[in-house]
């Protein structure tokens, strides 16, 4: 998924007129363009700043729409008696626990880093910042947008209310410092806004699978389970493991998090289409709790494992309906010291 971020700075007294134009005229026009995945409009009425983010299936669809939106962009600037700057990004991370509603508090942090270190910055955000953000009270969603050529990144976090946004400031400052300590980067600006509206839809199966993994790594059981159609969900695993419904989700989560509380999934590759996809990854963690298997329980060994695996998902209406897990059981038992190498 890709995003075009339009920042309009104008007369604060005209912001109501501008946002009315955006919602009634610009929104339906842009959403009718091929490949569009919705809009989000943020405002800072005190300073007269409006941010319009349009989201797209691909870089190509975003580029092809550029000419079509030029006239409405110019008219919005004239209405505001201001000027617009435009940035183009790839959506590298998109994790949503719930859809933020009108009036939600939004923080936009712009970060600069050497272009060659954007990948490292994304990894640091996934591993350090995102888990902490997802645990904060009122957090609805968090995303990281990147311009790999320019070395520019934006982190956008949405909270249920302005009060939740304000309460998060100290915690976010600590997360920001911890994350930036891992990369050669600097914060260029931090802005806080009120959400006027959002119609942004998540990306396709690949984005869904990545979000599934991000919520797992963040320890967000509720958010992870909410990504599934619990009435239709079924999970299967080696050794004849097979369960359905909420019981399947509880078992999949508890089996691995109880036995390996510090576990993380590292994504090797994600493949998908409209019907489902495959996650190829590595499961890493320390065995400090009982591991329940179809053959019986394995007591904690205090050993660290690193197990390659594949998980096959089926998807319907943006929800996971199946999870079929494949990994080498002998490799797991060997790393746990239960059989000789």
N, C-alpha and C positions, 0 to 999 in steps of 0.2 A: 504494500500500500504506500501511496505517496501523498504529500500534503503541500499546498501552496498557502503560505501565511502572508496575508495583506494587513499591514499596520497603518491605520489612518490616524493622523494627528491633526486635530482641527479645533474649532471654537467649541468650548464646553456647552455653550448656550444652544448649540445646534445639534447636540448628540441625539436627542429624541427624534428629530426629523430624519437624521441619518439612519438610525436603527430601524425606524418605520419603513424607510425605503429598502433597507437590506432585507427585512423580513417579508415584505409584501411583494417586492419586485425582483430583487436579486436572487433570493432563495429559490423560488420556483424555476427561474430561468437557468440557474447553474445546475440544479438537481436534474434538469431535463437533458443535460449534456451527457453524451456517451461516456461510460466509465466512471461517472461521479458516484461517490459513496456518502455524500451528505456534507453539511456545513456546520460550523460552530462559530458563534459570534460572542465575543467578550467585550466588556466595556469598563473603562475607568472614567466615570462621568465628571469627576473633579478635574482631571487633567485634559479631558476631551479626547481620550484615546479609544479607538475601536479596533479590535483585532478580528479579522475574518479568516477563518481557516477552512479551506475546501479540500476534501479528501478524494483520492482517485485510485482506481484499480491498478494503474500502471503509470510509469513515467511518460509513456506515449500518449495516453488519454489526457494526462495533465497538460502536456505540451500542445496537443491538438486543440484544447479548449482555450488556449491563451488569447487567441484573436477574438473569440466570441465574447470574452468578458471584459475586453478593453473599454468598451463604451460605458458599461455600468460602473466600472472602477473610476473612470474619469468623472462621471456624474456624481458619485458618492463624494469624491474629493471636492467638487464644486459646492455640493450641499453643505459640507463641513467647513468650507472656506479653509481647506488645509491641503495636506499632501500625503501620498501613500508610498510606502516602501514595500517591496515584494521579495519574499524568500521562498526557495523551492527546496523541499526536503524528501528524503526517504523516511518512512516510518519504521525505525529499527526495532522499537519495543512498543507494544500496545497492550496493557493489562487493565482490564475493567472488571471491578467487582459489582458495580451497578451503574446505571445510566444517570449522570448528574442532571438535575432539573433546573428550571429557570431560577436564578438567584443564587446558584451554587458559587462557592468561592474557588477561584482559579489562580494558581501561581505559575508563571512562565519564567524559567531561568534560562538565559542564553549563555553558552559556554564556548570559548574558542580553544582549539588545540591544534597541534600540527596535523595536517591532512593524513599523514601516515599512521597516526595514532588514534584515528576515529574508531577503528575496530576494538582497540584496547579500552577506549572510553565506554563503548557500548557494553563490553564484557564487565567492566567495573560497575557500571550502573546496574546490570542484571544481578550481579553477585553481592553488591554492597548496599546500594541505595534502594532498589526495588523491594527486597524483602522487608526492609524497615518501613518504607512507605505503606506497604499493604497492611501493616499491623497498626497503623495510626487510626485513631477514632475518626469516623466520618469520611475516610478516604474512599472515593468512588472509582477513580481511574488514574493511571499514570502512564505517560508515554514519553518516548525519546525519539526526537526527529534529528536526522543527521544530513549534512551536506558534506559528503566525503571529499570532494574536490577542494572546497574552501576551508575545511576543518572547523565548521560551525555546527553546533548542536543546540537543540532546545529541549528542555525537560518541562513537560506540562502536567501538572497534578491538579485534579479536581476534587473538591471536598463538598460534602452535602450542604454546608452553610458557610457564611462568612465567619461565624464564630469558630467553627472547626478549622478553617483556614488560619485564623489568628492563633489558635491554640497550638498549631503544628510548627510554628516558626522556629522555636528553639530546637526541637527535635530534628527538623529538616536541616538546620544549620550544621548540626553535628554530623548528620549523614552526608551532607555536601562536603564537609571537610575530610571525612574518612574516604569518600569516593575520589576526590581530587588528589588525595595523597598518593593514589595508585597511578596517576597519569600526569603527563606534562600538559596541564590545561589551566585556564583561568576563567573566572566568572566575569562576563561582560555586563550583564544587567539582570535584575530581578524585578518582575512586575506582578502586581496582584490585581485581579479583575473580578467583575461580576458576570456570570454567565447569563446571556440573554436567551439563547436557545442552542440546542445541538440536535442534529439529525444524523450524526455520523454513525455509520454502520461498520462493524468490525470487518477485517479482511476475510479472505477465503479460508479454506481448510488449513493451509500452511500457517496462517496467522493464528487460527484457533488452536492448533497443536502447540505452537510456541507459547501461547498464553496458558494453556493447560500445564505446560512444563514450568513456566514462571510461577504460577500459583502453588504448584507442588513444592518447588524449592523455597518459596516464601513461608511454607508451613500454613498456608491459608486453606484449611480443610473446607470451610464453608464455601469460599469462592470457587474452589476446585470442583466440589460436588455440584455447584450451581450451573456449571458448564454442561451438564449432562441432562438427558431426558430420563429421569429416574424411573418412570413407568416402563420404559422399554430397555433400560440399560442392562447389559450382560457383560461379564468379564470372564475370561478364560486364561489359564496359565499352565505351565508344565506340571506333570504329575497328576493330571486329571482334575485340576482345580477349575471349578465352574460354578458361578453364582449369578443371580439376577437381582435387579432392583436396588433399593437402598442398601440391602445386605451386602451386595457385591461391592458397592462403593466403600462402605465401612470396612469390609475385609481387605480390599486392595490398599486402602490408606493405612490401616492399623498394622497389617502384616509387615510393611516395610518401615514405617515410622516408629513403631514400637521396638523393632529389633535394631534399627539403625537410626537413632534420633538425629544424628548430624548429617544424614544422607543428602546428597545432591545429585541431580541428573545433569550431565553435560550433553548438549545436543551435538551429534556428529552431522546429521543431515535430516531434513524433513521433505517428504514427497507427498503430494496430494492432488486431488481433483474435487469436483463438486460432491462426490459420493463418500469420500473418506481419504485416509492417508496413512502414511507409515512414518513413525519416529524411530530413527536409528540413533542410539545414544550409549552413554556409559553411566552405570549406577555406581556411585562411590560413597562409602560410609564405614563407620566403625560399629562392630557388632557388640553392643552393650546391653541388649535386651533379648528376651526369648524370641526366636524365629519360629513361627507356626507354619508347618508345611503339611501337605497331604499325607506324608509318611510319619508325621509326629513332630514334636517340638524339639528344637535345637537350643540348648542353653547358651547364654552369652559366652563368647570366646575371647572378647576384647581385641579381635583381629580386624584389620582394615581390608575391605574388598574393593575391587575395581572390575566390574562385570559388564562386558558389552551386551546389549540387548536390542531387540526390535519390538515395537508395540504398534499393532495395526488397529486403526480406528475406522468406524463407520460414522457418518455424519448425516443428520437430517434436520433441516430448518435451523441450522446454526448450532445444533446441540450434538454432543457425543452420544451415540447409542450403543456402541460396542467397544470393548477394549480387549484385544487378544495379545497376550504377552509371550514372547519367545526369548529364552536365554539358555545357556549351557549349565545344566544343573551340576554336572561333574566339576565344572570350573568353579562354581560357587562353593561346593563342598571341599574342594581342594584348597581354596583360599581361606576357608574357615578351619582348615587343619583336620577335617573329618575323614579324609582319605589321602593316601600318599600321592605326591605329584607324579 
